[in-house]
């Protein structure tokens, strides 16, 4: 009786395993088919749109100014379909990147070794989606630290990007919003399909809580509800300033944008207030992204 019961358990267990594996495969297939194709044709420098949307910029600045603590804001939004700058404010002003520099770390790794595989692929995905600092520090040290930034700046033509003054402080790398968007234009228009998908699939999978527990759905994820996005967020302290950056790709309706909204405050600013202010500032940009033909596509 016990032997027969054991065989029955094995058969049931195998059947259950087959069902589970089938469900996982189906889920993976459906999830893959639902992913956004972030490919664009915006490989050259974007033109400037006729309307600079001053009201959107004023509302974004007001969101930060209302909270005090000496806010500084730089931003740019580029329509990757028309390859035109839609909204821009102090976009060539360098800011500390915090974890946004992980994009350069990942790109540099792929330039030398191709698309990661196996455990390295898992690690790099965690660096991009969960913003795992341990992976970033390991790759930064192994691959030359500041040389990573110099190589990518030279290759991509990043004119307002500099490595940190202290070689080990990768989060103190500085980039302008324009340079950050140049990186996204390179990802969407300059990379092979396998490299582009590796990066964007990781950034589409950004969880609410990062590896260190920080709520990283500030800015773009909460400012554009219902839109598809692939983001790389940044937070930390540099040069005695609080740093909070929301950057990424946004697809809403028929249009795709590259967005970089970068802000700093003095060290008295608390993270929750900063995150709320930056989300409000990012949401204020919607009025500058709505074309007549797409009225209401961003709500």
C-alpha positions as CSV (number, residue, x, y, z in Angstrom):
1,X,0.0,0.0,0.0
2,X,2.8,2.4,0.9
3,X,4.7,1.4,-2.3
4,X,1.6,2.0,-4.5
5,X,0.9,5.3,-2.7
6,X,4.5,6.4,-3.3
7,X,4.2,5.6,-7.0
8,X,1.0,7.6,-7.2
9,X,2.7,10.5,-5.5
10,X,5.5,10.4,-8.1
11,X,3.0,10.3,-11.0
12,X,1.0,13.2,-9.6
13,X,4.2,15.1,-8.8
14,X,5.5,14.6,-12.4
15,X,2.1,15.6,-13.8
16,X,2.1,18.7,-11.7
17,X,5.6,19.6,-12.7
18,X,4.7,19.3,-16.4
19,X,1.7,21.6,-15.8
20,X,3.9,24.1,-13.9
21,X,6.6,24.1,-16.6
22,X,4.0,24.5,-19.3
23,X,2.5,27.5,-17.5
24,X,5.9,29.1,-17.0
25,X,6.7,28.6,-20.6
26,X,3.4,30.1,-21.7
27,X,3.8,33.0,-19.3
28,X,7.3,33.7,-20.6
29,X,6.1,33.5,-24.2
30,X,3.2,35.9,-23.6
31,X,5.3,38.2,-21.5
32,X,7.9,38.3,-24.3
33,X,5.2,39.0,-26.9
34,X,3.9,41.9,-24.9
35,X,7.2,43.6,-24.5
36,X,7.7,47.0,-26.2
37,X,10.0,47.2,-29.2
38,X,12.1,50.2,-28.3
39,X,13.9,50.5,-31.6
40,X,13.9,54.0,-33.1
41,X,15.5,55.8,-36.0
42,X,16.7,58.8,-33.9
43,X,20.4,58.2,-34.4
44,X,21.4,61.7,-35.2
45,X,21.3,64.7,-32.9
46,X,17.6,65.8,-32.4
47,X,16.3,69.0,-33.8
48,X,14.5,71.6,-31.6
49,X,10.7,71.6,-31.7
50,X,9.1,74.9,-32.7
51,X,7.2,75.2,-29.3
52,X,9.5,75.0,-26.3
53,X,6.5,74.5,-23.9
54,X,7.4,77.1,-21.3
55,X,4.3,76.3,-19.3
56,X,5.4,72.7,-18.8
57,X,8.8,73.8,-17.7
58,X,7.4,76.4,-15.3
59,X,5.1,73.8,-13.7
60,X,8.0,71.3,-13.4
61,X,10.2,73.9,-11.7
62,X,7.3,75.0,-9.4
63,X,6.9,71.4,-8.2
64,X,10.5,71.5,-6.9
65,X,10.6,75.1,-5.7
66,X,7.5,74.5,-3.6
67,X,9.4,72.0,-1.4
68,X,12.4,74.3,-0.7
69,X,15.8,73.0,0.2
70,X,17.6,74.7,-2.7
71,X,16.3,72.6,-5.6
72,X,18.2,72.5,-8.9
73,X,16.5,71.0,-11.9
74,X,17.7,70.0,-15.4
75,X,15.6,68.1,-17.9
76,X,15.1,67.2,-21.5
77,X,12.5,65.1,-23.4
78,X,13.1,64.0,-27.0
79,X,10.4,62.5,-29.3
80,X,12.2,59.5,-30.8
81,X,9.8,59.3,-33.7
82,X,10.3,62.9,-35.0
83,X,13.8,63.0,-33.4
84,X,13.0,66.4,-32.0
85,X,13.5,68.0,-28.5
86,X,10.1,68.5,-27.0
87,X,10.9,70.1,-23.7
88,X,14.3,71.3,-22.4
89,X,15.6,73.2,-19.3
90,X,19.3,73.6,-18.6
91,X,19.7,70.3,-20.5
92,X,23.5,70.7,-20.9
93,X,24.2,71.2,-17.2
94,X,26.1,68.2,-15.7
95,X,24.6,66.6,-12.7
96,X,25.7,63.6,-10.5
97,X,24.3,60.5,-12.1
98,X,24.0,58.2,-9.1
99,X,22.9,54.8,-10.5
100,X,22.2,56.2,-14.0
101,X,25.9,55.6,-14.7
102,X,25.1,51.9,-14.6
103,X,23.9,52.3,-18.2
104,X,27.5,53.2,-19.2
105,X,28.9,50.3,-17.2
106,X,26.5,47.8,-19.0
107,X,27.2,49.3,-22.4
108,X,31.0,49.2,-21.8
109,X,30.8,45.5,-20.8
110,X,28.9,44.6,-23.9
111,X,31.4,46.5,-26.1
112,X,34.1,44.2,-24.8
113,X,32.4,40.9,-24.2
114,X,29.0,41.0,-26.0
115,X,25.6,40.3,-24.5
116,X,26.1,38.7,-21.0
117,X,25.1,35.1,-20.5
118,X,24.5,32.8,-17.6
119,X,25.2,34.1,-14.1
120,X,26.7,37.3,-15.5
121,X,23.5,38.1,-17.4
122,X,21.6,37.6,-14.2
123,X,23.9,39.9,-12.3
124,X,23.8,42.7,-15.0
125,X,20.0,42.5,-15.2
126,X,20.0,42.9,-11.4
127,X,22.3,45.9,-11.7
128,X,19.9,47.6,-14.2
129,X,16.5,46.6,-12.9
130,X,17.0,46.3,-9.1
131,X,19.9,48.8,-9.2
132,X,22.3,46.3,-7.5
133,X,25.2,48.4,-6.3
134,X,27.4,45.3,-5.6
135,X,27.3,44.3,-9.2
136,X,28.1,47.8,-10.3
137,X,31.0,48.1,-7.9
138,X,32.5,44.8,-9.1
139,X,32.3,45.7,-12.8
140,X,33.5,49.2,-12.2
141,X,36.6,48.0,-10.4
142,X,37.3,45.1,-12.8
143,X,36.8,47.2,-16.0
144,X,38.8,50.3,-15.2
145,X,36.5,52.5,-13.2
146,X,36.8,56.1,-14.6
147,X,38.1,54.6,-17.9
148,X,34.6,53.2,-18.5
149,X,33.1,56.7,-18.5
150,X,35.9,58.1,-20.7
151,X,35.5,55.2,-23.2
152,X,31.7,55.6,-23.5
153,X,31.9,59.4,-23.6
154,X,34.3,59.3,-26.5
155,X,32.4,56.6,-28.4
156,X,28.9,58.2,-28.0
157,X,30.0,61.9,-28.2
158,X,29.0,62.7,-24.6
159,X,30.2,66.3,-24.3
160,X,29.0,67.0,-20.7
161,X,30.0,63.7,-19.1
162,X,32.9,63.3,-16.7
163,X,34.2,60.5,-14.4
164,X,34.1,61.0,-10.6
165,X,36.9,63.0,-9.0
166,X,37.4,60.0,-6.6
167,X,38.0,57.0,-8.7
168,X,35.9,54.6,-6.6
169,X,32.8,56.8,-6.4
170,X,31.0,55.7,-9.6
171,X,27.8,57.4,-8.5
172,X,29.5,60.8,-8.6
173,X,30.0,60.5,-12.4
174,X,28.4,63.6,-13.9
175,X,26.3,63.7,-17.0
176,X,23.9,66.3,-18.5
177,X,20.3,65.4,-19.4
178,X,21.2,65.8,-23.0
179,X,24.0,63.2,-22.7
180,X,21.7,60.8,-20.8
181,X,19.2,61.0,-23.7
182,X,22.1,60.5,-26.1
183,X,22.7,57.2,-24.4
184,X,19.0,56.2,-24.8
185,X,19.2,57.2,-28.5
186,X,22.2,54.9,-28.9
187,X,20.3,52.1,-27.2
188,X,17.2,52.5,-29.4
189,X,18.9,53.4,-32.7
190,X,22.6,52.2,-32.5
191,X,22.6,48.8,-30.8
192,X,22.0,45.4,-32.4
193,X,18.6,43.9,-31.5
194,X,20.0,41.4,-29.0
195,X,21.9,44.1,-27.1
196,X,19.0,46.5,-27.2
197,X,16.5,43.9,-25.9
198,X,18.9,42.8,-23.1
199,X,19.1,46.3,-21.7
200,X,15.5,47.4,-22.3
201,X,14.0,44.1,-20.9
202,X,15.9,44.7,-17.7
203,X,14.8,48.3,-17.5
204,X,11.1,47.3,-18.2
205,X,11.3,45.0,-15.2
206,X,12.4,47.6,-12.7
207,X,10.6,46.6,-9.4
208,X,9.1,49.1,-7.0
209,X,11.8,48.4,-4.4
210,X,15.4,48.4,-5.4
211,X,18.0,45.9,-4.1
212,X,18.7,48.3,-1.2
213,X,15.0,48.7,-0.4
214,X,14.7,52.2,-1.9
215,X,11.3,53.0,-3.6
216,X,12.5,53.5,-7.2
217,X,9.2,54.1,-8.9
218,X,9.4,57.9,-8.4
219,X,9.4,60.1,-11.5
220,X,8.6,58.3,-14.8
221,X,6.8,55.1,-13.5
222,X,4.3,57.1,-11.4
223,X,4.1,60.2,-13.6
224,X,3.0,58.2,-16.7
225,X,0.4,55.7,-15.5
226,X,-0.7,53.4,-18.2
227,X,2.3,54.0,-20.4
228,X,5.0,51.5,-21.3
229,X,8.4,52.5,-19.8
230,X,11.9,51.2,-19.4
231,X,13.8,53.2,-16.8
232,X,17.1,53.6,-15.0
233,X,16.7,55.6,-11.9
234,X,19.3,57.2,-9.7
235,X,19.5,58.3,-6.0
236,X,22.2,59.1,-3.5
237,X,24.3,61.9,-2.2
238,X,27.2,63.7,-4.0
239,X,29.0,67.0,-3.4
240,X,26.9,67.5,-0.3
241,X,23.7,67.4,-2.3
242,X,20.7,64.9,-2.4
243,X,20.5,63.5,-5.9
244,X,17.4,62.1,-7.5
245,X,17.2,61.3,-11.2
246,X,14.5,59.7,-13.3
247,X,15.5,58.7,-16.8
248,X,14.2,56.3,-19.4
249,X,12.0,55.5,-22.4
250,X,8.3,56.1,-22.4
251,X,5.8,54.8,-25.0
252,X,2.3,56.2,-24.9
253,X,-0.1,55.9,-27.8
254,X,1.9,56.1,-31.0
255,X,4.8,58.1,-29.7
256,X,8.0,57.2,-27.9
257,X,10.1,59.5,-25.8
258,X,13.5,59.5,-24.2
259,X,13.2,61.4,-20.9
260,X,15.8,62.6,-18.4
261,X,14.7,64.6,-15.4
262,X,17.6,65.2,-12.9
263,X,17.4,67.1,-9.6
264,X,19.4,67.8,-6.5
265,X,18.7,69.5,-3.2
266,X,20.6,70.3,-0.1
267,X,21.1,67.5,2.4
268,X,18.2,68.6,4.6
269,X,15.8,67.3,1.9
270,X,14.1,64.0,2.9
271,X,13.8,61.2,0.3
272,X,10.0,60.9,0.4
273,X,9.4,64.6,-0.2
274,X,12.1,64.6,-2.9
275,X,10.5,61.6,-4.7
276,X,7.0,63.2,-4.6
277,X,8.3,66.5,-5.9
278,X,10.3,64.9,-8.7
279,X,7.2,62.8,-9.7
280,X,5.1,65.9,-9.8
281,X,7.7,67.7,-11.9
282,X,7.9,64.8,-14.3
283,X,4.1,64.6,-14.6
284,X,4.0,68.4,-15.4
285,X,5.9,67.7,-18.6
286,X,2.9,65.9,-20.1
287,X,1.4,69.1,-21.4
288,X,4.5,69.6,-23.5
289,X,4.3,66.1,-25.1
290,X,0.7,66.2,-26.4
291,X,0.4,66.8,-30.1
292,X,-3.0,67.8,-31.6
293,X,-3.3,64.5,-33.3
294,X,-2.7,62.6,-30.1
295,X,-4.9,64.7,-27.8
296,X,-5.4,63.0,-24.5
297,X,-2.9,60.2,-25.2
298,X,-1.0,61.1,-22.0
299,X,-3.4,61.5,-19.1
